[in-house]
Amino acid sequence: MSRSWTLLLTGLTALAACSNDWRTDMWYQPSIRPQQAPRPEPERSVPLGAAPRYESRDDTEDLPDPVPPSPSSLARGRDLFAVRCAPCHGADGHGGGPVSRFFPPAPDLAYVKVRERSDGFLWGTISYGGKAMPAAREGLTAVDRWNLVNWVREIQRTSPVVTVPPPPPPEPAGGGTP
């Protein structure tokens, strides 16, 4: 009997020594993902499609508008505005878009404080977002964003100056959210 106990004890010891942390499939291997440790850029290299990089809209304040407000630029800006900006800023740019029912309302683009901003700051706001505005540069070229700036300036040119922001919308009846 002592021999069978010895074999049983040896077998249990061998099983206890084996753990499941020695996986053989490649999924559980140690690896470095590309975004964890990107390869350094070679010296004096210029990335394809290189353009100046800005950290935020504040860095774009002094950029001049390189796209003149031609009829084609305004038409492209108007079309982009209808698709990209009207849901928040409204079709006419004076706020009250359908998204404003669920999020803080977007400002009227004829508001005096928006008019005072430089073209570069408006371009940076479209590109990098603002306090409540998300970045909208994805899918837009830099020229498209300048076309949007030209359209915003056209809205401002054809609208009366708004000096006081409109009052917040009334709370829905019942005190809850719709």
Backbone as CSV, one residue per row, in Angstrom:
resi,resn,N_x,N_y,N_z,CA_x,CA_y,CA_z,C_x,C_y,C_z
1,MET,0.784,-1.176,0.000,0.000,0.000,0.000,0.844,1.267,0.000
2,SER,1.975,1.182,0.600,2.818,2.373,0.645,3.308,2.747,-0.746
3,ARG,3.474,1.730,-1.620,3.903,2.028,-2.981,2.796,2.798,-3.722
4,SER,1.538,2.425,-3.592,0.445,3.124,-4.269,0.263,4.531,-3.690
5,TRP,0.482,4.676,-2.381,0.421,6.020,-1.786,1.544,6.895,-2.322
6,THR,2.672,6.318,-2.496,3.808,7.073,-3.019,3.522,7.516,-4.449
7,LEU,2.993,6.602,-5.266,2.659,6.968,-6.648,1.564,8.031,-6.685
8,LEU,0.558,7.882,-5.837,-0.515,8.862,-5.791,0.008,10.231,-5.353
9,LEU,0.842,10.246,-4.334,1.426,11.500,-3.847,2.326,12.136,-4.906
10,THR,3.096,11.336,-5.612,3.961,11.846,-6.684,3.107,12.433,-7.808
11,GLY,2.032,11.735,-8.164,1.144,12.218,-9.214,0.471,13.525,-8.839
12,LEU,-0.004,13.641,-7.591,-0.625,14.879,-7.135,0.368,16.028,-7.106
13,THR,1.585,15.746,-6.692,2.627,16.778,-6.674,2.925,17.250,-8.090
14,ALA,2.986,16.319,-9.042,3.257,16.680,-10.434,2.115,17.526,-11.000
15,LEU,0.876,17.166,-10.677,-0.267,17.951,-11.146,-0.291,19.343,-10.530
16,ALA,0.055,19.452,-9.270,0.070,20.754,-8.608,1.149,21.660,-9.190
17,ALA,2.231,21.052,-9.654,3.320,21.844,-10.224,2.934,22.436,-11.572
18,CYS,1.982,21.805,-12.236,1.544,22.308,-13.543,0.479,23.377,-13.338
19,SER,0.679,24.513,-13.946,-0.339,25.561,-13.896,-0.720,25.911,-15.327
20,ASN,-1.750,26.686,-15.486,-2.261,27.012,-16.808,-1.667,28.312,-17.346
21,ASP,-0.531,28.749,-16.835,0.054,30.001,-17.306,1.107,29.791,-18.384
22,TRP,1.212,28.619,-18.899,2.208,28.335,-19.930,1.542,28.142,-21.274
23,ARG,0.654,29.021,-21.664,-0.131,28.873,-22.885,0.784,28.746,-24.095
24,THR,0.362,27.960,-25.029,1.172,27.752,-26.227,0.614,28.471,-27.444
25,ASP,-0.575,29.058,-27.331,-1.091,29.772,-28.491,-0.517,31.191,-28.533
26,MET,-0.494,31.776,-29.713,0.181,33.059,-29.908,-0.597,34.245,-29.335
27,TRP,-1.880,34.071,-29.040,-2.684,35.170,-28.532,-2.145,35.698,-27.209
28,TYR,-1.616,34.829,-26.384,-1.182,35.206,-25.041,0.314,35.435,-24.938
29,GLN,0.974,35.654,-26.017,2.409,35.896,-25.945,2.688,37.355,-25.612
30,PRO,3.799,37.632,-24.979,4.144,39.041,-24.737,4.488,39.703,-26.073
31,SER,3.935,40.846,-26.293,4.223,41.556,-27.538,4.064,43.050,-27.306
32,ILE,4.666,43.823,-28.169,4.559,45.276,-28.109,3.719,45.695,-29.303
33,ARG,2.626,46.338,-29.041,1.739,46.820,-30.096,2.361,48.067,-30.739
34,PRO,2.070,48.320,-32.023,2.689,49.475,-32.699,2.442,50.804,-32.004
35,GLN,1.253,51.006,-31.445,0.964,52.279,-30.804,1.638,52.433,-29.443
36,GLN,2.140,51.322,-28.871,2.796,51.401,-27.571,4.228,51.905,-27.690
37,ALA,4.900,51.548,-28.756,6.285,51.968,-28.938,6.539,52.194,-30.424
38,PRO,6.070,53.326,-30.960,6.279,53.553,-32.390,7.749,53.703,-32.716
39,ARG,8.083,53.316,-33.912,9.477,53.441,-34.346,9.808,54.914,-34.527
40,PRO,10.992,55.317,-34.158,11.356,56.733,-34.323,11.469,57.085,-35.807
41,GLU,11.162,58.333,-36.108,11.286,58.792,-37.490,12.757,58.931,-37.834
42,PRO,13.136,58.583,-39.043,14.538,58.763,-39.446,14.918,60.242,-39.430
43,GLU,16.170,60.495,-39.233,16.656,61.864,-39.202,16.372,62.573,-40.516
44,ARG,15.969,63.834,-40.440,15.689,64.706,-41.581,14.580,64.161,-42.486
45,SER,13.699,63.334,-41.956,12.600,62.807,-42.769,11.397,63.743,-42.695
46,VAL,10.597,63.729,-43.726,9.379,64.514,-43.781,8.239,63.540,-44.075
47,PRO,7.242,63.468,-43.196,6.150,62.531,-43.451,5.345,62.922,-44.682
48,LEU,4.743,61.935,-45.332,3.905,62.210,-46.494,2.708,63.043,-46.060
49,GLY,2.332,63.984,-46.886,1.192,64.838,-46.550,1.473,65.726,-45.354
50,ALA,2.730,66.061,-45.159,3.096,66.844,-43.985,2.438,68.214,-44.013
51,ALA,1.928,68.608,-42.893,1.321,69.927,-42.724,1.643,70.372,-41.307
52,PRO,1.577,71.644,-41.057,1.828,72.084,-39.681,0.842,71.417,-38.723
53,ARG,1.313,71.068,-37.554,0.452,70.459,-36.544,0.224,71.466,-35.429
54,TYR,-1.012,71.539,-35.004,-1.384,72.448,-33.939,-1.948,71.630,-32.789
55,GLU,-1.716,72.098,-31.584,-2.208,71.394,-30.401,-3.680,71.683,-30.137
56,SER,-4.103,72.908,-30.388,-5.490,73.278,-30.118,-5.869,74.460,-31.013
57,ARG,-7.118,74.877,-30.891,-7.576,75.998,-31.706,-6.874,77.298,-31.340
58,ASP,-6.363,77.396,-30.124,-5.660,78.612,-29.722,-4.382,78.813,-30.537
59,ASP,-3.788,77.710,-31.010,-2.559,77.812,-31.805,-2.829,78.297,-33.226
60,THR,-4.081,78.314,-33.656,-4.411,78.697,-35.032,-4.920,80.132,-35.136
61,GLU,-4.924,80.846,-34.043,-5.482,82.205,-33.972,-4.946,83.127,-35.069
62,ASP,-3.666,83.046,-35.372,-3.045,83.985,-36.312,-3.003,83.496,-37.757
63,LEU,-3.629,82.358,-38.050,-3.606,81.851,-39.426,-4.460,82.736,-40.328
64,PRO,-3.907,83.149,-41.463,-4.736,83.900,-42.420,-5.537,82.910,-43.277
65,ASP,-6.676,83.338,-43.770,-7.505,82.500,-44.634,-6.881,82.465,-46.024
66,PRO,-6.350,81.306,-46.454,-5.713,81.237,-47.770,-6.703,81.033,-48.912
67,VAL,-7.971,80.797,-48.602,-8.976,80.529,-49.631,-9.868,81.762,-49.772
68,PRO,-9.821,82.434,-50.906,-10.678,83.619,-51.063,-12.149,83.207,-51.100
69,PRO,-13.037,84.064,-50.594,-14.464,83.726,-50.562,-15.129,83.859,-51.936
70,SER,-14.703,83.040,-52.864,-15.254,83.048,-54.219,-16.624,82.367,-54.222
71,PRO,-17.390,82.521,-55.290,-18.685,81.831,-55.352,-18.561,80.316,-55.181
72,SER,-17.524,79.720,-55.744,-17.366,78.264,-55.594,-17.011,77.892,-54.157
73,SER,-16.196,78.707,-53.491,-15.850,78.451,-52.091,-17.084,78.584,-51.208
74,LEU,-17.885,79.611,-51.449,-19.095,79.815,-50.652,-20.112,78.694,-50.897
75,ALA,-20.216,78.241,-52.141,-21.152,77.149,-52.438,-20.709,75.862,-51.737
76,ARG,-19.416,75.596,-51.778,-18.901,74.395,-51.100,-19.079,74.544,-49.585
77,GLY,-18.803,75.720,-49.041,-18.989,75.961,-47.613,-20.440,75.814,-47.197
78,ARG,-21.358,76.327,-48.020,-22.788,76.208,-47.725,-23.216,74.743,-47.704
79,ASP,-22.749,73.957,-48.680,-23.106,72.535,-48.741,-22.543,71.774,-47.540
80,LEU,-21.301,72.056,-47.189,-20.698,71.396,-46.023,-21.406,71.809,-44.738
81,PHE,-21.763,73.084,-44.652,-22.460,73.584,-43.469,-23.787,72.851,-43.283
82,ALA,-24.519,72.650,-44.368,-25.822,71.986,-44.289,-25.686,70.560,-43.749
83,VAL,-24.594,69.908,-44.076,-24.403,68.515,-43.654,-23.723,68.430,-42.292
84,ARG,-22.686,69.231,-42.084,-21.839,69.093,-40.900,-22.217,69.989,-39.732
85,CYS,-22.743,71.177,-39.988,-22.918,72.167,-38.929,-24.375,72.444,-38.570
86,ALA,-25.269,72.329,-39.550,-26.678,72.667,-39.326,-27.349,71.841,-38.233
87,PRO,-26.974,70.581,-38.016,-27.636,69.850,-36.928,-27.506,70.546,-35.567
88,CYS,-26.445,71.273,-35.345,-26.270,71.994,-34.071,-26.577,73.484,-34.220
89,HIS,-26.001,74.116,-35.258,-26.104,75.565,-35.421,-27.363,75.996,-36.160
90,GLY,-28.172,75.057,-36.625,-29.376,75.396,-37.368,-29.050,75.638,-38.829
91,ALA,-30.052,75.478,-39.688,-29.841,75.612,-41.131,-29.360,77.004,-41.522
92,ASP,-29.794,78.018,-40.779,-29.399,79.392,-41.102,-28.205,79.883,-40.285
93,GLY,-27.673,79.034,-39.394,-26.511,79.419,-38.599,-26.831,80.212,-37.347
94,HIS,-28.102,80.303,-36.999,-28.495,81.106,-35.842,-28.883,80.248,-34.642
95,GLY,-28.355,79.033,-34.591,-28.620,78.143,-33.466,-29.958,77.443,-33.597
96,GLY,-30.253,76.606,-32.629,-31.543,75.937,-32.602,-31.646,74.717,-33.490
97,GLY,-30.509,74.116,-33.859,-30.565,72.881,-34.630,-31.189,71.758,-33.814
98,PRO,-31.581,70.668,-34.456,-32.258,69.588,-33.742,-31.426,68.958,-32.623
99,VAL,-30.130,69.011,-32.718,-29.277,68.443,-31.670,-29.368,69.266,-30.386
100,SER,-29.755,70.524,-30.506,-29.837,71.413,-29.340,-30.883,70.965,-28.323
101,ARG,-31.772,70.072,-28.715,-32.753,69.562,-27.750,-32.103,68.627,-26.737
102,PHE,-30.969,68.044,-27.095,-30.337,67.036,-26.244,-29.009,67.490,-25.647
103,PHE,-28.392,68.478,-26.224,-27.087,68.966,-25.778,-27.155,70.470,-25.574
104,PRO,-26.136,71.056,-24.981,-26.141,72.521,-24.861,-26.280,73.154,-26.246
105,PRO,-27.120,74.173,-26.374,-27.351,74.757,-27.698,-26.094,75.410,-28.255
106,ALA,-25.916,75.238,-29.561,-24.782,75.860,-30.250,-25.062,77.354,-30.402
107,PRO,-24.019,78.171,-30.389,-24.257,79.617,-30.458,-24.714,80.076,-31.838
108,ASP,-25.375,81.196,-31.839,-25.728,81.896,-33.068,-24.416,82.410,-33.656
109,LEU,-24.164,82.099,-34.914,-22.900,82.503,-35.529,-22.844,84.001,-35.807
110,ALA,-23.970,84.706,-35.674,-23.980,86.160,-35.819,-23.706,86.864,-34.494
111,TYR,-23.531,86.098,-33.438,-23.247,86.656,-32.120,-21.936,87.439,-32.182
112,VAL,-21.904,88.579,-31.521,-20.772,89.497,-31.620,-19.447,88.834,-31.212
113,LYS,-19.478,87.972,-30.214,-18.236,87.326,-29.773,-17.687,86.380,-30.832
114,VAL,-18.566,85.733,-31.588,-18.116,84.855,-32.677,-17.561,85.706,-33.809
115,ARG,-18.195,86.843,-34.091,-17.717,87.747,-35.143,-16.318,88.283,-34.841
116,GLU,-16.030,88.495,-33.553,-14.743,89.072,-33.168,-13.583,88.095,-33.336
117,ARG,-13.867,86.827,-33.414,-12.808,85.828,-33.550,-12.163,85.907,-34.928
118,SER,-10.890,85.562,-34.994,-10.175,85.593,-36.269,-10.588,84.403,-37.129
119,ASP,-10.289,84.513,-38.417,-10.565,83.396,-39.324,-9.798,82.151,-38.877
120,GLY,-8.568,82.343,-38.442,-7.762,81.212,-37.983,-8.377,80.523,-36.769
121,PHE,-8.932,81.314,-35.859,-9.565,80.728,-34.682,-10.800,79.925,-35.083
122,LEU,-11.606,80.444,-36.024,-12.764,79.693,-36.503,-12.324,78.396,-37.171
123,TRP,-11.275,78.458,-37.983,-10.737,77.262,-38.633,-10.262,76.265,-37.577
124,GLY,-9.591,76.763,-36.550,-9.130,75.903,-35.468,-10.273,75.298,-34.675
125,THR,-11.361,76.038,-34.493,-12.518,75.505,-33.784,-13.157,74.384,-34.584
126,ILE,-13.270,74.562,-35.899,-13.789,73.491,-36.749,-12.844,72.283,-36.687
127,SER,-11.559,72.554,-36.704,-10.578,71.473,-36.750,-10.418,70.743,-35.423
128,TYR,-10.350,71.489,-34.325,-10.006,70.901,-33.028,-11.124,70.949,-31.999
129,GLY,-12.241,71.564,-32.346,-13.361,71.642,-31.411,-13.220,72.816,-30.466
130,GLY,-14.241,72.970,-29.644,-14.278,74.052,-28.669,-14.728,73.528,-27.334
131,LYS,-15.282,74.400,-26.506,-15.704,73.988,-25.166,-16.767,72.900,-25.232
132,ALA,-17.799,73.099,-26.025,-18.857,72.098,-26.144,-18.929,71.504,-27.546
133,MET,-18.097,71.991,-28.437,-18.129,71.524,-29.822,-17.058,70.467,-30.042
134,PRO,-17.440,69.322,-30.618,-16.422,68.312,-30.916,-15.611,68.712,-32.150
135,ALA,-14.446,68.142,-32.290,-13.636,68.379,-33.483,-14.409,67.876,-34.697
136,ALA,-14.386,68.651,-35.782,-15.141,68.286,-36.982,-14.237,68.131,-38.197
137,ARG,-12.940,67.919,-37.996,-12.019,67.877,-39.126,-12.010,66.543,-39.865
138,GLU,-12.485,65.485,-39.216,-12.419,64.176,-39.856,-13.243,64.172,-41.138
139,GLY,-12.611,63.763,-42.216,-13.283,63.721,-43.508,-13.283,65.037,-44.252
140,LEU,-12.702,66.073,-43.664,-12.632,67.384,-44.312,-11.178,67.741,-44.580
141,THR,-10.916,68.246,-45.758,-9.574,68.737,-46.039,-9.419,70.116,-45.399
142,ALA,-8.204,70.601,-45.363,-7.971,71.943,-44.823,-8.728,72.983,-45.658
143,VAL,-8.775,72.795,-46.972,-9.489,73.732,-47.840,-10.989,73.687,-47.545
144,ASP,-11.541,72.493,-47.294,-12.954,72.395,-46.922,-13.244,73.189,-45.652
145,ARG,-12.334,73.113,-44.695,-12.544,73.854,-43.447,-12.468,75.354,-43.677
146,TRP,-11.587,75.794,-44.582,-11.543,77.222,-44.917,-12.805,77.636,-45.661
147,ASN,-13.345,76.739,-46.500,-14.623,77.033,-47.160,-15.733,77.212,-46.127
148,LEU,-15.710,76.398,-45.073,-16.684,76.567,-43.996,-16.507,77.911,-43.297
149,VAL,-15.259,78.306,-43.069,-15.004,79.618,-42.447,-15.573,80.717,-43.350
150,ASN,-15.360,80.601,-44.662,-15.895,81.600,-45.578,-17.419,81.644,-45.514
151,TRP,-18.068,80.477,-45.382,-19.525,80.458,-45.287,-19.998,81.075,-43.968
152,VAL,-19.284,80.794,-42.880,-19.644,81.410,-41.596,-19.531,82.928,-41.706
153,ARG,-18.499,83.412,-42.356,-18.355,84.864,-42.544,-19.476,85.410,-43.430
154,GLU,-19.932,84.617,-44.386,-21.048,85.045,-45.230,-22.329,85.124,-44.408
155,ILE,-22.554,84.149,-43.535,-23.715,84.197,-42.632,-23.646,85.458,-41.787
156,GLN,-22.473,85.767,-41.281,-22.306,86.960,-40.447,-22.511,88.240,-41.252
157,ARG,-22.046,88.241,-42.499,-22.168,89.429,-43.346,-23.633,89.732,-43.657
158,THR,-24.442,88.693,-43.800,-25.834,88.885,-44.205,-26.816,88.864,-43.028
159,SER,-26.304,88.804,-41.805,-27.175,88.741,-40.626,-26.945,89.949,-39.730
160,PRO,-27.979,90.378,-39.017,-27.760,91.455,-38.043,-26.901,90.939,-36.890
161,VAL,-26.163,91.844,-36.289,-25.299,91.496,-35.165,-26.154,91.141,-33.955
162,VAL,-25.839,90.034,-33.326,-26.523,89.617,-32.106,-25.605,89.966,-30.946
163,THR,-26.051,90.868,-30.078,-25.182,91.306,-28.982,-25.418,90.543,-27.690
164,VAL,-26.610,90.017,-27.515,-26.929,89.286,-26.293,-27.294,87.862,-26.683
165,PRO,-26.694,86.895,-26.045,-27.065,85.517,-26.399,-28.519,85.256,-26.025
166,PRO,-29.201,84.400,-26.786,-30.611,84.135,-26.473,-30.749,83.413,-25.143
167,PRO,-31.904,83.566,-24.504,-32.102,82.867,-23.228,-32.141,81.357,-23.455
168,PRO,-31.816,80.592,-22.420,-31.861,79.138,-22.580,-33.290,78.685,-22.825
169,PRO,-33.459,77.559,-23.527,-34.814,77.079,-23.796,-35.516,76.708,-22.499
170,PRO,-36.851,76.836,-22.470,-37.573,76.510,-21.234,-37.476,75.019,-20.923
171,GLU,-37.546,74.729,-19.621,-37.535,73.337,-19.178,-38.796,72.651,-19.650
172,PRO,-38.716,71.378,-20.060,-39.932,70.686,-20.461,-40.876,70.490,-19.276
173,ALA,-42.182,70.417,-19.578,-43.177,70.214,-18.526,-42.917,68.894,-17.824
174,GLY,-43.052,68.872,-16.535,-42.812,67.658,-15.751,-41.419,67.624,-15.150
175,GLY,-40.558,68.545,-15.533,-39.232,68.653,-14.919,-38.223,67.627,-15.374
176,GLY,-38.609,66.653,-16.188,-37.656,65.629,-16.615,-37.180,65.915,-18.023
177,THR,-36.277,65.116,-18.502,-35.805,65.253,-19.875,-36.753,64.512,-20.788
178,PRO,-36.913,64.985,-22.030,-37.850,64.330,-22.950,-37.412,62.948,-23.330
